[in-house]
Amino acid sequence: MRKWISLSFPLIMIFILTSFRFGPTKTVVVVPEALKVNGPTEVLFPQNRTFFSPIMVTPPFLGSSYVGFKEALAFKESQGNYFRTNTLGYLGKYQFGIGTLNLMGVYNATSFLKSPILQEKVFLTNVERNKWILRRDIKRFVGKRINGVEITESGILAAAHLAGPGNVKKYLRSYGKINVQDAYGSNISYYMKKFSGYDTSGVLPRRNPKV
């Protein structure tokens, strides 16, 4: 009996070992139809969450530069919209009246409203004109305080955009007693404060400039 067991044991072990496959076992998984992905998946973000896409354009930091000055003024006037006309008929990104456009050499309001390039040229030309008209007042009043506001060149030029250089002269020379405001309630003193401290030194004063 023992002899038979000793002889048969190696055969049994060979049989057991050969019954196993050497190598990975392949498992077939059947995916239910409801779970199959047949196209791109839409990603839904939670409400009230902001998703910052890599293609979103972030405006540059403009600071106190001249570009910062004109863009801040444009945002106040029209939220930077080149094609806006307000209830009083003022036009474009910087809200020019037709009379001021004529002074700059622009006589077609429709063409002006359709051209961002022309609007930018008109804005710079108008700032140059106002700086020429107010050059003596800029020299005299910058650094002084009127109505609690320090007078700066950029504040003067912004106020001139609002009310015209003649009214800005009256404001400065009356030390704030003549404080003109527009139809929407913005006055010279407010513009002096809101747009103070920008660097407009690069704008050259020009007498009667045209676009």
Disulfide bonds with the S-S distance in Angstrom:
none
